[in-house]
Amino acid sequence: MEILTPKTTRRSTRLRVQIPLVVTSMDRRHAFAAQCVALVVSPQGCGIRTSQALPIETPVLLSELPGGGSATGRVANCLPLGKDSSSVTSAVPEGKTTRSKNVWPYNRFSAHGEGHPGRK
């Protein structure tokens, strides 16, 4: 349970990206597999533009990540984008991820913490 205070601190920075990937539902009741784009990523999950809405808690497989990696997760929320019936789906990680930390985009960030250009 998350406790909300007047000054809630963010656990990590969200990064705006455009990473192509394949999203596949692992729930037989909600068949879905499509080439999608991750728009926002953080260690706690990602926001993905999908061609159709997915029910909350649907287990998903994110594959064809840069470097050939894949990850499992579940749908945390889903927001319609407009008349074209596309949605933004938030997926949060479950279990182990398989990826090479020496492959783009993972090698673009320092393991020594965050840096904010322009902030002092």
KOLLOTOR-401943 format. One record per residue (C-alpha): z negated, x negated, y; residue number from 1. Coordinates in pm, 1 decimal. Layout:
# residues N
+----------+----------+----------+-----+
:        Z :        X :        Y :  nr :
+----------+----------+----------+-----+
:        Z :        X :        Y : NUM :
...
+----------+----------+----------+-----+
***
This chain:
# residues 120
+----------+----------+----------+-----+
:        Z :        X :        Y :  nr :
+----------+----------+----------+-----+
:      0.0 :      0.0 :      0.0 :   1 :
:     98.9 :   -137.9 :    337.6 :   2 :
:   -150.7 :   -113.0 :    621.3 :   3 :
:     13.0 :    -46.6 :    954.9 :   4 :
:   -155.1 :   -191.5 :   1258.3 :   5 :
:    -39.5 :   -189.0 :   1620.5 :   6 :
:    101.4 :   -539.1 :   1570.6 :   7 :
:    256.4 :   -555.2 :   1222.6 :   8 :
:    396.6 :   -897.3 :   1143.6 :   9 :
:    727.6 :   -939.4 :    963.4 :  10 :
:    707.3 :  -1124.7 :    632.8 :  11 :
:   1037.2 :  -1305.9 :    690.6 :  12 :
:   1348.9 :  -1313.7 :    905.1 :  13 :
:   1643.9 :  -1088.3 :    828.9 :  14 :
:   1977.1 :  -1267.9 :    838.2 :  15 :
:   2298.0 :  -1091.4 :    937.5 :  16 :
:   2569.0 :  -1192.7 :    691.9 :  17 :
:   2888.5 :  -1070.6 :    530.1 :  18 :
:   2864.6 :  -1171.5 :    166.7 :  19 :
:   3104.5 :  -1002.9 :    -78.0 :  20 :
:   2944.5 :   -900.6 :   -407.5 :  21 :
:   2975.3 :   -646.1 :   -685.8 :  22 :
:   2709.4 :   -375.6 :   -713.6 :  23 :
:   2671.9 :   -206.8 :  -1053.5 :  24 :
:   2429.3 :     73.8 :  -1133.1 :  25 :
:   2231.6 :      6.5 :  -1449.5 :  26 :
:   2140.3 :    376.7 :  -1479.7 :  27 :
:   2380.1 :    574.7 :  -1700.8 :  28 :
:   2304.9 :    894.2 :  -1506.5 :  29 :
:   2437.5 :    739.3 :  -1182.9 :  30 :
:   2754.7 :    553.6 :  -1276.5 :  31 :
:   2863.8 :    317.3 :  -1000.0 :  32 :
:   3037.2 :    -18.9 :   -984.5 :  33 :
:   3218.3 :   -143.8 :   -675.5 :  34 :
:   3302.3 :   -444.2 :   -463.5 :  35 :
:   3061.2 :   -422.9 :   -167.1 :  36 :
:   2940.7 :   -635.1 :    123.3 :  37 :
:   2584.3 :   -750.8 :    189.9 :  38 :
:   2523.2 :   -709.3 :    563.7 :  39 :
:   2158.5 :   -817.9 :    592.2 :  40 :
:   1951.2 :  -1038.3 :    360.9 :  41 :
:   1590.1 :  -1152.3 :    341.4 :  42 :
:   1363.2 :  -1276.2 :     61.1 :  43 :
:   1241.0 :   -916.2 :     20.3 :  44 :
:   1585.3 :   -760.8 :    -30.4 :  45 :
:   1920.7 :   -688.1 :    127.4 :  46 :
:   2124.5 :   -420.1 :    298.8 :  47 :
:   2460.8 :   -347.6 :    135.8 :  48 :
:   2752.1 :   -133.3 :    254.1 :  49 :
:   2857.9 :     82.7 :    -42.3 :  50 :
:   3132.2 :    340.6 :    -90.6 :  51 :
:   2889.7 :    607.9 :   -211.2 :  52 :
:   2520.0 :    685.2 :   -186.0 :  53 :
:   2291.3 :    575.1 :   -467.9 :  54 :
:   1965.2 :    753.9 :   -554.0 :  55 :
:   1641.8 :    577.9 :   -458.8 :  56 :
:   1488.6 :    371.0 :   -743.3 :  57 :
:   1827.6 :    326.8 :   -917.5 :  58 :
:   1829.7 :    -13.2 :  -1091.0 :  59 :
:   2128.6 :   -222.7 :   -982.4 :  60 :
:   2292.4 :   -551.2 :  -1073.5 :  61 :
:   2424.4 :   -762.4 :   -784.4 :  62 :
:   2687.6 :   -995.1 :   -926.9 :  63 :
:   2966.5 :  -1227.1 :   -814.6 :  64 :
:   2732.1 :  -1380.2 :   -557.3 :  65 :
:   2835.8 :  -1711.2 :   -398.0 :  66 :
:   2810.7 :  -1982.3 :   -659.8 :  67 :
:   2854.1 :  -1730.2 :   -941.7 :  68 :
:   2495.0 :  -1606.5 :   -935.8 :  69 :
:   2358.8 :  -1259.9 :  -1001.9 :  70 :
:   2037.0 :  -1069.1 :   -937.2 :  71 :
:   1881.0 :   -741.2 :  -1040.9 :  72 :
:   1709.1 :   -501.7 :   -805.3 :  73 :
:   1649.8 :   -137.2 :   -728.4 :  74 :
:   1761.6 :     90.1 :   -447.9 :  75 :
:   1486.0 :    116.9 :   -185.9 :  76 :
:   1670.4 :    353.1 :     51.6 :  77 :
:   2019.8 :    475.2 :    131.1 :  78 :
:   2156.2 :    582.2 :    470.8 :  79 :
:   2495.5 :    749.9 :    528.3 :  80 :
:   2715.2 :    570.1 :    781.5 :  81 :
:   2930.8 :    858.0 :    896.5 :  82 :
:   3234.0 :   1066.6 :    812.9 :  83 :
:   3398.4 :    812.6 :    580.7 :  84 :
:   3123.5 :    877.0 :    318.8 :  85 :
:   3015.6 :    512.7 :    302.4 :  86 :
:   2645.8 :    425.2 :    299.9 :  87 :
:   2410.7 :    138.3 :    367.5 :  88 :
:   2194.3 :     82.2 :     63.9 :  89 :
:   1884.0 :   -136.2 :     66.3 :  90 :
:   1813.4 :   -315.0 :   -258.5 :  91 :
:   1493.2 :   -501.5 :   -337.0 :  92 :
:   1470.2 :   -772.8 :   -603.8 :  93 :
:   1336.6 :   -719.2 :   -953.0 :  94 :
:   1266.2 :   -992.3 :  -1200.3 :  95 :
:   1442.6 :  -1325.5 :  -1197.1 :  96 :
:   1748.4 :  -1410.2 :   -995.7 :  97 :
:   2004.1 :  -1660.2 :  -1113.3 :  98 :
:   2157.5 :  -1873.3 :   -841.0 :  99 :
:   2218.1 :  -2231.2 :   -752.4 : 100 :
:   2027.0 :  -2336.5 :   -441.1 : 101 :
:   2286.5 :  -2605.0 :   -373.9 : 102 :
:   2571.5 :  -2355.4 :   -322.6 : 103 :
:   2669.6 :  -2171.2 :     -4.6 : 104 :
:   2503.1 :  -1970.0 :    153.4 : 105 :
:   2176.5 :  -2088.2 :     -1.4 : 106 :
:   2223.0 :  -2451.8 :    101.7 : 107 :
:   2265.8 :  -2354.7 :    468.9 : 108 :
:   1894.0 :  -2303.3 :    528.4 : 109 :
:   1612.8 :  -2552.1 :    534.1 : 110 :
:   1333.1 :  -2529.4 :    281.7 : 111 :
:   1094.6 :  -2639.3 :    559.5 : 112 :
:   1061.3 :  -2300.4 :    729.4 : 113 :
:   1236.9 :  -2106.7 :    999.5 : 114 :
:   1388.7 :  -2245.2 :   1312.7 : 115 :
:   1484.9 :  -2032.9 :   1610.7 : 116 :
:   1730.4 :  -2191.5 :   1851.3 : 117 :
:   1643.4 :  -2095.8 :   2205.4 : 118 :
:   1278.3 :  -2025.1 :   2124.2 : 119 :
:   1016.4 :  -2275.8 :   2228.5 : 120 :
+----------+----------+----------+-----+
***
